[in-house]
């Protein structure tokens, strides 16, 4: 997806920024597509309001106040759509992140026979702490599933490591042997951060597109409504 660059809109909201997320490639592009769509809709929505504001100036029946009021009416509709899209995209990213987090923290099943796994754990438990950790980490790095899963697939105390450390090592194990999941997770987390950090820029960008601060538009609307009341035919 590519959107023509507008000098009127902050570059931070251009959808191509999504392609700069670390890990963006043909594998992660599909899961980041909704994020790109959200920014694209925001960018094009802002462009639409900028265009409408310029068109409003050409209407001979509208003074400056009416131009602002009608531009703001469009801006409100566009903003509501942008907000819904950003909120839905962020919510779906959170669900996806939670699912992948679950994949990287799920319990490990021992790949060794019960007796062998027990011997491995006993041997590891008898090592000094520093050596024990080095052996476990080396097993994970080398893809020695027999040793790694024997330790990680049983209660932590049987191998002489704490429960928290076992959780940490289990995640390292999954990330090492499921790199695609780890990459997708990181990409989705970055997309969520991008939405949270830049979504707020839309409000200021929309104010710029309208050309007038919200409280001034509100005052113009109230004045317009008050004036129109004088033209309402009343009974009696």
C-alpha positions in Angstrom: 0.0 0.0 0.0 1.4 3.4 -0.9 -0.2 6.8 -0.2 0.9 10.0 -2.0 2.8 12.3 0.3 1.1 15.5 1.3 3.1 18.5 2.6 0.1 19.5 4.6 0.1 16.4 6.8 2.8 15.4 9.3 5.1 12.6 7.9 4.6 10.7 11.2 1.2 9.6 10.1 2.1 8.3 6.7 1.3 4.6 6.4 4.7 3.8 4.9 6.1 4.2 8.4 4.7 0.8 9.2 7.2 -0.7 6.7 10.0 0.7 8.9 9.1 -1.5 11.8 11.9 -3.9 12.7 11.0 -7.3 11.3 8.7 -6.1 8.6 9.0 -8.5 5.6 6.8 -10.7 3.5 6.1 -12.9 6.6 4.9 -10.1 8.9 3.4 -7.8 6.3 -0.1 -9.6 6.5 -0.3 -9.2 10.3 0.8 -5.5 10.0 -1.5 -4.8 7.1 -4.4 -3.6 9.4 -2.0 -1.1 11.1 -1.0 0.2 7.7 -4.6 0.5 6.7 -5.4 2.4 9.9 -2.7 5.0 9.2 -3.7 5.1 5.5 -7.3 5.9 6.5 -6.1 8.6 8.9 -3.8 10.1 6.3 -6.4 10.1 3.5 -9.1 11.4 5.9 -6.9 14.3 6.8 -6.2 14.9 3.1 -10.0 14.9 2.4 -10.6 17.6 5.1 -7.8 19.8 3.7 -9.3 19.5 0.3 -12.8 20.2 1.5 -11.5 23.4 3.3 -10.1 24.7 0.1 -13.3 23.9 -1.8 -15.4 25.6 0.8 -13.6 28.8 0.0 -14.9 28.7 -3.5 -18.6 28.6 -2.4 -19.9 32.1 -3.0 -22.8 31.7 -0.5 -20.5 30.8 2.4 -18.7 33.4 4.4 -15.5 32.4 6.4 -17.6 31.3 9.4 -19.8 29.0 7.3 -16.7 27.6 5.6 -15.3 26.7 9.0 -18.5 25.1 10.2 -19.0 22.9 7.2 -15.4 21.9 7.2 -15.6 20.9 10.9 -18.8 18.9 10.2 -16.8 16.8 7.7 -13.8 16.6 10.1 -16.0 15.2 12.9 -17.2 12.4 10.7 -13.8 11.6 9.4 -12.4 11.7 12.9 -15.0 9.3 14.2 -14.1 6.8 11.5 -10.3 7.2 12.1 -10.8 6.7 15.9 -12.8 3.6 15.4 -10.2 2.1 13.1 -7.3 2.9 15.4 -9.2 1.5 18.4 -10.2 -1.7 16.6 -6.6 -2.2 15.2 -5.0 -1.7 18.6 -7.5 -4.1 20.2 -6.8 -6.8 17.6 -3.1 -6.3 18.1 -3.4 -6.8 21.8 -5.3 -10.1 21.2 -2.6 -11.3 18.7 0.2 -10.3 21.1 -1.5 -12.2 24.0 -1.8 -15.3 21.8 1.9 -15.2 20.7 3.0 -14.5 24.3 1.1 -17.7 25.2 3.0 -19.7 22.6 6.3 -18.5 23.9 5.5 -19.2 27.5 3.7 -22.5 27.3 5.1 -25.4 29.2 7.8 -27.5 27.6 7.3 -31.3 27.1 10.3 -33.4 27.8 11.7 -35.2 24.7 13.7 -37.7 26.7 12.5 -41.0 28.2 11.5 -40.6 31.8 14.5 -42.3 33.3 17.0 -40.4 31.1 15.3 -37.1 31.9 15.5 -37.8 35.6 19.2 -38.5 35.3 19.8 -35.3 33.4 17.9 -33.3 36.1 19.8 -35.0 38.9 23.1 -34.3 37.1 22.3 -30.7 36.5 21.1 -30.2 40.0 24.4 -31.4 41.4 26.4 -28.7 39.5 27.5 -25.4 41.0 24.9 -22.7 40.2 27.0 -20.9 37.6 27.9 -24.1 35.8 24.3 -25.3 35.9 23.0 -22.2 34.2 25.8 -22.4 31.6 24.9 -26.0 30.8 21.2 -25.2 30.4 21.7 -22.1 28.3 24.2 -24.0 26.1 21.7 -26.8 25.6 19.1 -24.3 24.5 21.6 -22.6 22.1 22.9 -25.8 20.6 19.4 -27.3 20.1 20.1 -30.1 22.6 16.4 -30.8 23.2 17.1 -33.8 25.4 18.9 -31.8 28.1 16.9 -28.6 27.6 13.5 -30.2 27.8 14.5 -32.5 30.6 15.2 -29.4 32.8 12.4 -27.2 31.5 9.7 -29.9 31.2 9.6 -30.8 34.9 9.2 -28.9 38.2 12.0 -26.4 38.6 13.2 -27.7 42.0 14.2 -31.0 40.4 16.9 -29.3 38.5 18.0 -26.9 41.2 16.6 -23.8 39.5 13.9 -21.3 40.7 10.5 -21.2 39.1 11.1 -17.7 37.8 14.3 -18.7 36.2 12.6 -21.7 34.6 10.0 -19.4 33.1 12.7 -17.1 31.7 14.6 -20.1 30.2 11.4 -21.6 28.8 10.7 -18.3 26.9 14.3 -18.3 25.6 13.9 -21.9 24.5 10.7 -21.1 22.6 12.2 -17.9 21.0 15.3 -19.9 20.0 13.4 -22.7 18.3 10.4 -20.7 17.1 12.0 -17.6 15.6 9.1 -16.8 13.3 6.7 -16.5 16.3 9.2 -14.3 18.2 9.6 -12.0 15.1 5.9 -11.7 14.6 5.4 -10.9 18.3 8.0 -8.1 18.2 6.5 -6.7 15.0 3.0 -6.6 16.5 4.3 -5.0 19.7 6.0 -2.3 17.7 2.9 -1.7 15.7 0.9 -1.3 18.9 3.4 1.2 20.2 3.3 3.1 16.9 -0.5 3.4 17.2 -0.3 4.5 20.8 2.5 7.0 20.2 1.2 8.5 16.9 -2.5 8.1 17.1 -2.8 11.2 19.2 -1.1 13.3 16.4 -4.3 12.9 14.4 -6.2 15.4 16.7 -3.7 18.1 16.2 -3.4 17.3 12.5 -7.2 17.5 12.1 -7.3 20.9 13.8 -4.7 22.1 11.3 -6.8 20.7 8.5 -9.9 22.6 9.7 -7.8 25.7 10.2 -9.5 26.8 13.4 -9.3 25.7 17.0 -12.2 23.5 18.3 -13.4 26.1 20.9 -13.7 28.7 18.1 -15.7 26.4 15.9 -17.9 25.7 18.9 -18.5 29.4 19.3 -19.4 29.8 15.7 -21.8 26.9 15.8 -23.6 28.4 18.8 -23.8 31.8 17.2 -25.2 30.2 14.0 -27.8 28.2 16.0 -28.8 31.2 18.0 -29.3 33.3 14.9 -31.4 30.6 13.2 -33.8 30.6 16.1 -35.0 34.0 15.1 -36.2 32.6 11.8 -38.4 29.8 13.3 -42.1 30.6 13.0 -43.7 30.2 16.4 -47.4 29.4 17.1 -49.5 32.2 18.5 
